Amino acid sequence: MIEETGERVALEALHAEIGRFYVRDRALLRVQMEMGKALQTRDDIDPSAVRTYLREVARYFEGFEREARGHLKNVESRLARIDQVQFNLTAERGVAAQRVEATQGVLTRLREIRRR
């Protein structure tokens, strides 16, 4: 049984932390509600209820973490492509600016000759 120990305090902290998430998963919502009721009482908490709770928390949040890591990897990949595009465009801009500068010199001389 889970008594007033560090384990109960840890369960209370875990329950509170999960409570800050917007969860729509019915199985997790069910065990979250059940654990909340169990934690409100000062009675011992059934170890099988704790195992069920921890199993559902692990199932949900391990999947959530995999999804979040996949999303992060995708975003980082897209940012790397954007960085490369920005680098290439900056280089291309420099070349275009040099071409404008070079042609301006020619056009300036051309205007000078035409004015004579």
C-alpha positions in Angstrom: 0.0 0.0 0.0 1.1 3.6 -0.7 1.1 5.5 2.6 2.1 9.0 3.5 5.6 8.5 2.2 7.9 10.0 -0.4 6.1 7.8 -2.9 2.7 9.3 -2.2 4.3 12.8 -2.5 5.8 11.8 -5.8 2.4 10.6 -7.0 0.8 13.8 -5.9 3.4 15.8 -7.8 3.0 13.6 -10.9 -0.8 13.9 -10.8 -0.5 17.7 -10.5 1.9 18.0 -13.4 -0.3 15.9 -15.6 -3.2 18.0 -14.6 -1.5 21.0 -16.3 -1.8 19.2 -19.7 -4.8 19.4 -22.0 -5.5 15.7 -22.3 -8.2 14.1 -24.4 -7.1 10.5 -24.1 -10.0 8.8 -22.4 -8.0 6.1 -20.7 -5.5 8.6 -19.2 -8.4 10.9 -18.2 -10.1 8.0 -16.4 -7.0 7.0 -14.4 -6.1 10.6 -13.7 -9.5 11.2 -12.2 -9.3 7.9 -10.2 -5.9 8.7 -8.9 -7.0 12.2 -8.0 -9.8 10.7 -5.9 -7.4 8.3 -4.3 -5.0 11.0 -3.5 -7.6 13.2 -1.9 -8.3 10.5 0.7 -5.8 9.9 3.4 -6.3 6.2 3.0 -3.6 3.9 1.5 -3.7 3.7 -2.3 -4.0 0.3 -3.8 -0.7 -0.7 -5.5 -2.5 -2.2 -8.5 -4.2 1.2 -9.0 -0.8 2.9 -8.9 0.6 0.4 -11.4 -2.4 1.0 -13.7 -2.0 4.7 -13.4 1.7 4.7 -14.1 1.3 2.3 -17.0 -1.3 4.7 -18.6 0.9 7.7 -17.9 3.8 6.0 -19.5 1.8 4.9 -22.5 0.4 8.4 -23.2 3.5 10.5 -22.5 6.0 8.2 -24.2 3.9 8.4 -27.3 3.5 12.1 -26.8 7.3 12.5 -26.5 7.9 10.4 -29.7 5.5 12.6 -31.6 7.1 15.8 -30.1 10.6 14.6 -31.0 9.5 13.8 -34.5 8.0 17.2 -34.9 11.1 18.9 -33.5 13.3 16.9 -35.9 11.1 17.9 -38.8 11.2 21.6 -37.8 14.9 21.5 -37.3 15.3 20.0 -40.8 13.1 22.7 -42.3 15.1 25.4 -40.5 18.3 23.9 -41.9 16.9 24.1 -45.4 15.8 27.7 -44.8 19.3 28.6 -43.5 20.8 27.0 -46.7 18.4 28.9 -48.9 19.1 32.2 -47.0 22.9 31.5 -47.4 22.5 30.9 -51.1 20.3 33.9 -51.7 22.7 36.1 -49.8 25.5 34.9 -52.0 23.3 35.4 -55.1 22.4 38.9 -54.0 26.1 39.7 -53.6 26.8 38.5 -57.2 23.8 40.5 -58.5 25.0 43.6 -56.6 28.4 43.2 -58.2 26.9 42.9 -61.6 24.8 46.1 -61.0 27.9 47.9 -59.9 29.9 46.7 -63.0 27.2 47.6 -65.4 26.7 51.0 -63.8 30.3 51.8 -64.6 29.8 50.9 -68.3 26.5 52.8 -68.5 28.1 55.9 -66.8 30.9 55.9 -69.4 28.3 55.4 -72.2 26.3 58.4 -71.0 29.5 60.5 -70.9 30.4 59.6 -74.4 26.9 60.3 -75.7 26.9 63.8 -74.1 29.9 64.8 -76.1 
